[in-house]
Amino acid sequence: MGIQMDLGMWVILGAIVVFYLRMAQLRGRRKRLEREAIVRSTSKKGKQAAVLVKDKNTPPFQVTSWVLVTIAVLLMLVGIAAREWAVFPQLMRDYWWVLTAGGVLVFVACFKA
């Protein structure tokens, strides 16, 4: 009962890797910007240490468009449903991974640092 790894699954896996690499990039960019802000503030005030209030509970990214998030989630859900349900046309059942991978890639575009 294992998952069959066909071309579609590999494409989905690649899209998910791109998503996680983008999240790591945004996290690194935010940390770099925070360090630069500390350096700028300490250089302006002489030797005083700058104390920046960091909220540890905020994620390292922001959503750019909730409409795009909704579209991405719908694309992923329709793609997965097309793979599993026979009510969809055969063309959609064969290329379910295009919708799912497209949804993941649209989801990647929904975030900024």
C-alpha positions as CSV (number, residue, x, y, z in Angstrom):
1,M,0.0,0.0,0.0
2,G,2.9,2.4,-0.5
3,I,2.8,5.6,-2.5
4,Q,3.7,5.1,-6.2
5,M,6.5,7.6,-7.1
6,D,5.6,8.7,-10.6
7,L,6.6,11.9,-12.5
8,G,3.8,13.8,-10.8
9,M,5.0,13.0,-7.3
10,W,8.6,14.0,-8.2
11,V,7.3,17.3,-9.5
12,I,5.3,17.9,-6.3
13,L,8.3,17.0,-4.2
14,G,10.4,19.5,-6.1
15,A,7.8,22.2,-5.6
16,I,7.8,21.5,-1.9
17,V,11.6,21.7,-1.7
18,V,11.4,25.1,-3.5
19,F,8.8,26.2,-0.9
20,Y,11.0,25.2,2.1
21,L,14.1,26.8,0.5
22,R,12.1,30.1,0.1
23,M,11.0,30.0,3.7
24,A,14.7,29.4,4.8
25,Q,15.7,32.4,2.6
26,L,13.1,34.6,4.2
27,R,14.2,33.6,7.7
28,G,17.8,34.3,6.9
29,R,17.0,37.6,5.3
30,R,15.0,38.8,8.3
31,K,17.9,37.9,10.6
32,R,20.3,39.7,8.4
33,L,18.1,42.8,8.4
34,E,17.8,42.7,12.2
35,R,21.6,42.5,12.6
36,E,22.1,45.4,10.2
37,A,19.5,47.5,12.1
38,I,21.5,46.8,15.3
39,V,24.7,47.8,13.7
40,R,23.2,51.0,12.3
41,S,21.7,52.0,15.6
42,T,24.9,51.4,17.6
43,S,27.0,53.3,15.1
44,K,24.7,56.3,15.4
45,K,24.6,56.4,19.1
46,G,28.3,55.7,19.8
47,K,29.2,53.0,22.2
48,Q,25.6,52.5,23.6
49,A,24.2,49.1,22.9
50,A,21.0,49.2,21.0
51,V,18.1,47.3,22.4
52,L,15.7,46.2,19.8
53,V,12.5,44.7,21.0
54,K,12.1,41.4,19.1
55,D,8.8,39.6,19.3
56,K,9.8,35.9,19.4
57,N,6.3,34.8,18.5
58,T,6.1,36.4,15.1
59,P,7.1,34.3,12.1
60,P,10.0,35.4,9.9
61,F,7.7,36.2,7.0
62,Q,4.5,38.1,6.1
63,V,1.6,37.2,3.8
64,T,1.5,39.5,0.8
65,S,-1.9,38.5,-0.4
66,W,-4.6,36.4,1.3
67,V,-6.3,36.2,-2.1
68,L,-3.3,34.4,-3.5
69,V,-3.1,32.2,-0.5
70,T,-6.8,31.2,-1.1
71,I,-6.1,30.5,-4.8
72,A,-3.0,28.5,-4.0
73,V,-4.9,26.3,-1.5
74,L,-7.8,25.8,-3.9
75,L,-5.4,24.8,-6.7
76,M,-3.7,22.3,-4.4
77,L,-7.0,20.8,-3.2
78,V,-8.4,20.5,-6.7
79,G,-5.2,18.8,-7.9
80,I,-5.3,16.3,-5.1
81,A,-9.0,15.7,-5.6
82,A,-8.5,15.2,-9.3
83,R,-5.9,12.5,-8.5
84,E,-8.2,10.6,-6.2
85,W,-11.8,11.0,-7.5
86,A,-13.1,9.5,-10.8
87,V,-15.6,12.4,-11.2
88,F,-13.0,14.5,-12.8
89,P,-12.2,14.2,-16.6
90,Q,-9.4,11.8,-17.5
91,L,-7.1,14.7,-18.6
92,M,-7.3,16.3,-15.2
93,R,-6.8,12.9,-13.5
94,D,-3.6,12.3,-15.6
95,Y,-2.2,15.8,-15.0
96,W,-3.3,16.3,-11.4
97,W,0.2,17.2,-10.4
98,V,0.2,20.4,-12.6
99,L,-2.5,21.9,-10.5
100,T,-1.0,20.8,-7.2
101,A,2.5,22.0,-8.1
102,G,1.1,25.2,-9.4
103,G,-0.7,25.8,-6.1
104,V,2.5,25.2,-4.2
105,L,4.5,27.6,-6.4
106,V,1.7,30.3,-6.1
107,F,1.9,29.7,-2.3
108,V,5.6,30.4,-2.4
109,A,4.9,33.8,-4.0
110,C,2.5,34.7,-1.1
111,F,5.2,35.5,1.4
112,K,7.8,38.2,2.0
113,A,10.3,39.0,4.7
